[in-house]
Amino acid sequence: MAQEFAITEGVLNKYTGKGGEIIIPEGVTSIRGNAFENIEAIDQIVLPKSVVSIERYAFNRCEHIERVVITGNPKIADRAFAYSGVGEYLVVDSTKYISEDGVVFNKKKTKLILFPAHKDIAEYRIPEGVTSVAPYVLNGDNIYVFIVYLPRSLQKIPKNAFSLDGNDRPDEDFDRYKKYVQWEWEPDLGDRVCWLDGHVAFYNPELINELGRGIYLGGPIEDIPGKNKRSVAYEFLYALQVGIKEVEDFKTSYFEYIKKNENRYITVGNEFFFNLMLQEKLISSKAASDLINHPYVKATPEKMAAVLNYKKMISKETEVSGLALSADDTEMKRRIKMEKRKEEIKNKRGIKGISFVATGDMENFGWRDEYTGEKNRSDLQKYIEEKGGFLRSAVSSKTDYVICNDPNINTTKMRRAKELGVTVISEEEFMEMARQSESN
């Protein structure tokens, strides 16, 4: 009804109706901030083609908006639908925007413009090809989304683009999302509480500077700057909990880091984290002794039994090739890790997650710079990375294979490989491994 709209010279200043289906009159050119505010239930809002601008907070704290129909090409300000429970967006008759599954993109689908805060989906993958997102696109209002996957094509994100706060998630949906819940023990309450905040998964390690934390899917923890390693390792544990397969190829790297920094990650309240750290032997004997005195472990018989059995197991000397291995024997521990890794990848198909170093001349890859005489293997690096592997510049205990066509060559890399016991393969053997990736 026309009397529900306060309009001055085409500017909609205030809506005074009670919700339901709202059709904004044709002729309105602009919607002011707070024009729609604190309206509890809106079935549908239809924006006419005459609207050319929607100001920030135009739809502010409208608890439930089933659908917003955007007609034409209005300029949509950041936070135009702030704190409003939009179920879906639908774009019609526009040369500027498109909508897909209730989400709004620019016409070329290279920018994510609007995401409905009440879209009932636990995980959302931003489509590959999107290179930018609008500020505040998923920030604070999204009550269902637990994990947002950023595409490889996204190279930069604006400040405050992603902040998934789960405090307002409805209790009745709790059982549907159990696997995403993180349990922690609250000593003051003598009970456990759960944290339901969302997570961002990403491939480009440089994005960590904008994100601060997140689930890194692109490689080992060594790719992440030192100041962010702590939070990314914690997110890795969460990724294992919810079953994100893409992180499993990098477990060795993360487990090694977590073991070195065990006190940051030992948690008794989260069943998954606790059991994983015992299963993967990420807790030292000293830390296990400390756990025995933890109030929650003392109060939980099955936890106490698990810690006692673990402590008993790791206190025994480990026999390796007839030699007794002490807890302080760094060299022997390094060898054990390498042998364990060799066993893990022995029957692996393809080269995803495998670390290579190349030395000497190759038939299919590399060339020499005619001016400097230096070898360039950028084509090999690209080939390996496209199949999910890694090409490193130096041999270390974390190197899985050294590619070399001449086993007698006397290069620094080859000498180091022999020192450490790294497996050396020919270029032909490498190509056969890589081809297995294509046949999967």
Protein Blocks (a to p, Z undefined) as FASTA:
>chain_A
ZZlpcceehiafbdcbebjjddddehiabdcehkbghifbafbdcddfklmbdcehklgh
iabafbacdehjadcdehklgoiacfbdcdehiakbcceehiacdfkopacfbdcfklcc
fbdcddehiabdcehklgojamkbmbdcddfklmbdcehkbccdfklgcfklmmmmmmmp
ccdddfknopacddfbdcdddfblmlmmmnopacdfkbcfklpcfklmmmmmmmmmmmmm
nopaklmmmmmmmmmmmmmmmmmmgcfklmmlmmmmmmnopacfklmmmmmmpmklmmmm
klmmmmmmmmmmmmpccdeehiacdfklmklmmmmmmmmmmmmmmmpgcjehiacddedj
dfkgccddfklopacfklmmmmmmmnopacdfbdcfkbmbdcdfblkbccfklmmmmmno
pacddfklmmmmmmmmmmZZ
